[in-house]
Amino acid sequence: MNKNRNDKQQMKEELQGSSLDFIGNKTNKKKVFIETYGCQMNMNDSEIVASILSKKGYNTTTDIEQADLILLNTCSIRDKAERTIRNRLQHFNGLKKAHPKTKIGLMGCMAERLKEKILEEEQLVDLVVGPDAYRDLPHLINELEDGRKAVNVLLSKEETYADIEPVRLNSNGVSAFVSITRGCDNMCTFCVVPFTRGRERSRNPKSILAEIQNLSDRNFKEVTLLGQNVDSYLWYGGGLKKDFAAQDEETKKNAVDFAQLLDLVATNFPKIRIRFATSNPQDFSLEVIKSMAKHRNIAKHIHLPVQSGSDRILALMNRKHSIAAYKEKIDAIRQYIPDVSISQDMIAGFSTETEQDHQATLALMDYVKYDFGFMFAYSVRPGTLGAKKMEDDVPHHIKLRRLREIIDKQQEHSLYRMKQFEGKEVEVLIEGNSKKSDQHWMGRNSQNAVVIFEKKGNFQPGDFVQVKIDDCTSATLFGKPVV
Ligand code: SF4
């Protein structure tokens, strides 16, 4: 889901341990340490949980030794992500001995997938809470304080946490996530998300605008609208997306879809740069493309996961579009937004994938020449149709060889795309110091490319700066501010 450039960054994607520091409510006496793994939705959920717990007497801390409660916000997208959590839990043996009162909880997708079973398998764990049950945390903590283990993994048909103001954690004070939908109805045969995050439901646009207004008042300059599948956003008064068809004509007429939400946000906040993730090609509409082209403040980047370049494999993945239709959407995007950047998700080695299917993936990449991408070897997820009905029959070494070829091709195309910026001026939103030098700013252009440039003039994080690009790698642009 979070889509920054370069392979190393991508590989780290699964494990974004981020510790937090938040003073919060001074009367709060307890401390919670939240460590977040996986996607942007999880990042935003950790912020929602910090907000819920701040009303239950907990402030966040970066010092795990000080924590009364440790929460791991987990990812289940691949087997490796879950193994990482189990390894991390081993590290807590000593801590639990030193601080026997400290409680350990698992939240997020792995918690939802494994439910009570975690308590049997991981003795250290006291609390298991799923992505739709965070509002119940105060009650679950009462159970912990009464010496019991606590579990709530109920999925919801309504929950969007619309009224909860997230606590911006690990924030650069410039860009923030705003969730607009939860869950997914698409049932791609390789994906565990529909089982761990439930059915699709959209958030009231009024609460989305109110949250962005709050961010704007605090001088944030960029928001990323989040959802497993933002294109199927549809507000019609609450409830599941799948129940929309049964609504009366009046309700349908007044419904707000994703293109309309983009218009609303862009029009109401002209000084805020707007990004969104993640799109699904089968739901991605021409209206969304037109909204992006119409508003200067909607970032010119689209993450459009395709997973394979073979129609036969797409059908097995239950992806409801053909490669021809996908190419038509790419062409339409480039026609309406010539300076757009496009990124991808690819899976190498899905069940029954032949060399011919793999070559079709490489051919699609040659057609699109993506700016960057997230590429993984197929990892069977328990409970999915892929696990139940299909053999994981592509040998591991073949998966890795094909993955290498896909990554190498992407590297080549990323460099090709980055070189297009050389000699040009781009508008960069400063996010902070470059990791490598505090004499340089780091920011992103509208196409979501990382730009590093020397500190000249009195710019600050949150400023939009014109930068003349004079060099690049496949992952980073380098330049000088136009002062
Ligand atoms: S669209 Fe498919 S891959 Fe994406 S979250 Fe939904 S089921 Fe998973």
Residues whose N, C-alpha, C, O or C-beta is under 5 A from the ligand:
A	BS01	SF4	C184 N186 M187 C188 C191 V193 P194 Q228 N229 N280
